[in-house]
Amino acid sequence: MIAATELQADFHFPHETDTQLSSDTDFDDPDGRNSKPAKGKTTKKGKKGIAGGKAGSHAQLNGHLQENGKKNMMLFEVVKMGKSATQSVVDDWIESYKHDRDVALLDLINFFIHCSGCKGVVSAEMFRHMQNSEIIRKMTEEFDEDSGDYPLTMAGPQWKKFKLSFCEFIGVLVRQCQYSIIYDEYMMDTVISLLTGLSDSQVRAFRHTSTLAAMKLMTALVNVALNLSINMDNTQRQYETERNKTIGKRANDKLELLLQKRKELQENQDEIENMMNAIFKGVFIHRYRDAIAEIRAVCIEEIGVWMKMYSDAFLNDSYLKYVGWTLHDKQGEVRLKCLTALQGLYHNRELNARLELFTSRFKDRIVSMTLDKEYDVAVQAIKLLTLVLNSSEEVLTAEDCESVYHLVYSAHRPAAVAAGEFLYKKLFSSQDGTEEGVSKRRGRQSANANLIKTTVFFFLESELHEHGAYLVDSMWDCASELLKDWECMISLLLDEPLLGEEALTDKQESALIEIMLCTVRQAAECHPPVGRGTGKRVLTAKEKKTQLDDRTRITELFAVALPLLLAKYSVDAEKVTNLLQLPQYFDLEIYTTGRLEKHLESLLRQIKEIVEKHTDTEVLEACSKTYHALCNEEFAIFNRVDIARSQLLDELVDKFHRLLEDFLLEGEEPDEDDAYQVLSTLKRITAFHNAHNLSKWDLFASTCRLLSTGVDNGDMPEQIVINAMQCTHYVILWQLAKVSESSSKKEEMAILRKQMRAFCILCQRYLSSVNTAVKEQAFTILCDMLLIFSHQIVSSGRETLEPLVYSPDSSLQSELLNFILDHVFIDQDDDGNSTDGQQDDEATKIEALHKRRNLLAAYCKLIIYNIVDMKTGADIFKQYMRYYNDYGDIIKETMSKTRQIDKIQCAKTLILSLQQLFREMLSDLGHNFDRSSSVFCGIKELARRFSLTFGLDQLKTREAIAMLHKDGIEFAFQEPNPQGEGFPPLNLAFLDILSEFSSKLLRQDKKTVHLYLERFMTFQMALQREDCWLPLISYRNSLQAGGDDDTMSVISGISSRSSTARSKKAKPAASKRKLTEAEESSCSSSDGMWINQQQTVQTPVMISSPHLTSTVLRDPKRVRPEERYMMYPGPPEQQQIQQPSPQAQPHQPQPHQIPMEYNTQVTWMLAQRQQEEVQQQQERSAMQYAKMRSHVQHTIRRSAELMEDDEEPIVEDVMMSSESRLEDLNEGMDFDTMDIDLPPSKNRRERSELKPDFFDPASIMDDSVLNVSMF
């Protein structure tokens, strides 16, 4: 047993002399932590000062220590497995401690070490003779630095359970030791000293684990302090009771015992205070602003527990300020812990008085957090404001509440639901109508009537009438009973208002009907509206039963009320459209089982009257869908509904045929009444044909006759033409559905083929109409027809439909493209007329843009599915930059899809679009344009955007990029300059645009493209240095950058992508090999066939330099900015030789003639190559020096024993942003001293109040903290 005298040492916090390490995450001055520790016996004994350090290895342990280490590992393993009860594990340790406290304490120390993921073991010898700083330094050496994982961060259910067991172990340990061991001035002193030192370590695992342990230890001590306070109060009451007795009845012995007990409790409480002060000032103060978010979150979570558990001691501004500061943390995890901690405080209304100052200071921050970028934080912020609202409605202003109200329309459902609960508490809490008489009333007189009206008023004031489903879904969880009170809603709509009650206005009735429809849909479908939620979830048995009950109740109520509602609002299109959607959610079987047939007859009669009254498309489509929902063959009501539908359609078709004959046979021009009758009847038929098969009425002949007359005469009203087109389209689609069945006849297919082609010809003729709406309808239907009857119609085993395949000819493709260019790519101001009012004008523009986007998407689908020639996409792609805001996403997706179909053809289309823009620029600006002009720079930027769409994998796009360069080079030299060959070709500037794609070429392909470029060049072109030749110089530079380096084998394919990684690892040069001539020829043969096929037997003018090989893979040549437009600057004498005077030149050289001696040319090029090699050798030397210096710096940093995760200092808004910020936050706040001072019991003397520091930063941190941006 270790002698107790050897362990006698002063308990103190770490000094600078204890260690050479300093936590890179702690901004406090070490001297600030070296101040004298808290008062009490805690400071008398314990381990020596602890700081970061490392521990010895297993190899140095003798047999006894190995046995001791095994015991420690057993403790760690038991907690990790979690199979044994924590109570029994702690009891065993306590027995061991009573037997030999040094050995037991050593086991506990090693337990903490191993919980941090450290493999080292603290031996008894180390524990006896080494300082804590030295022990931690030894333990640090045992860490596996290659892995950043440790038990608290490891994934998996086992380690998640370990964290819970670890925290439980500490709590149970303190609870079991709270009556004796924690006051022995040894165990707690040693543990607190160890955890304080570990929490200051630069090793993240030590810091995180020890902080969690210290915080849980503090929580357990707070619980002990609370129990002591209760016991002291009880003892004091017993003492006062006994002392107040008469002298004869007073028991002096009992008074002595009570006084002795009170004294012991007082001493124990002082001892606990000192322990908590040591943990709070030694761990919490430094770690709540740690660089690691998990550590900060642990501190904030636990301080919330302390304030809730022992509010008398901790619920004051001295501790609340830490939570308030951390509300500004940059990590959502920490902000979330702050909000959950505050929720626990605001949930208890008895604590509200102590939170008034905090609420006034940090309320604005909490309100702003409802819009936090982390949805989880925003949800908890709304819930916290709901608790604040419950505590006091006066705290939140109207502006604060309004900032939460609009979140009920959020797309994130949890945030919307939380906002819905806040709205319900704010608006409806004071209108609960709890009177006994009111609660028993039903319908309009029920308690929910006013609440439903309030909901309608809020819906109208929010001015988001199209989002009623979102409002209902937000309030569904907290107010479902209110929203399901359909009986009250029906009563508000049908019943007359009571005496003195104000009736609903027309807008309020419309809003109520919309809300009622949304509640019915929510109850029947049981899933959130579109855009809120990931999809339909599986309903539980209870939810399914509720759904069935709600649908039954909906059917029983609205089967009776719906005909009455339709009769009352039959002339209001908006109300009728919403009401007609209700039968979609009925349980149709109830019509039969509930004896409701007469109400069904009434409903069908009302629908028929609405069809006859209205011509609005939305109303007619709602009627059509209602008939479709009721015409279900599974239910007994089918025959009755089918007969009513057939009668209605018979009347409509007969009326249409009769009106059409009169309309077309009149010799003179038809009047407006006849046209209106034809249009209204045609609208009704078209609306029903969308959802019902009207093939037996044979409408194709009539509609085609109407369309033919209109295209011949040109005076047909546009709405009649548009509806006739739509109706004919439905006829063909229903006929296609019939023909697609296996039992179809060839005659039917032949008729459909004839009708389809005739209809397409009519639509094509209407593309030249003068009416824009007619042309848009014809274009849309044509695109749909071409897509439906394309070659893909025969897929999936439908080869029998091959005769129906219809491919557009070149004239139709041209007309479709011209329509897009004339009607889609236009400015906003050119489209449509402005309407009165800025808001209406803006809405009109948005609607027009939406229509144009649909037109463009319809045509792009034809390109994607290879129905029209891909080259037509060039006219679309060239608009990418100009109309990026309007159609950028559509055009980009089209380029992506076409590249998946055919990479080479897509590349050809892209370069063709650039060529078209270049030609347009030349026609506008002329051939002597300024290359710095905005038009030319715009084309270059478009080329750069096109280049980015090819991605990073150059191997996949290799052939496409090469073909793109080939077409670009041919275009650049396509038109020679009429002034002679001494002047650049007319399209030479296009090479400047083409150079944007050079970075996508592989190095070996750059050489191939460069050879192809030289076939179009004369030797004199290479010598030109005038500004007009700069595009050629720039393009050649882009091809030669890296092109002269020795390349790896192209056959391997992967070498080009992995060369960077190999060069970083600095493997021996033997792993790289030079490229042989055979490999070079083989690698360029496959991808360079487009060159070989066009090569002539004549020798190229520009003879390439010899290919120099090397065993070293050299880095690409780096050209300085000032050298980008300079090519091979040779010596003056060489320049004189190479550039003869103009008088010596009898004539300009022809394309395939050598204007100078071959030997002179080779000599000049070899000289340039030597200069390049010298420059590259210098660059390699500089790079090697840079790498060596970087390696040395890296070694120095590693020698400082910093872990990778902790190398960067914390730079965050975790604390105060400035001293002025501190003054703003602390204005009017009165804070106590930092020492934990438990509230006095009735028998304790009052402690003297210290002077308040008013949030003085110096009281909690040193000057170094104020220089760092925090919170």
Disulfide bonds with the S-S distance in Angstrom:
none
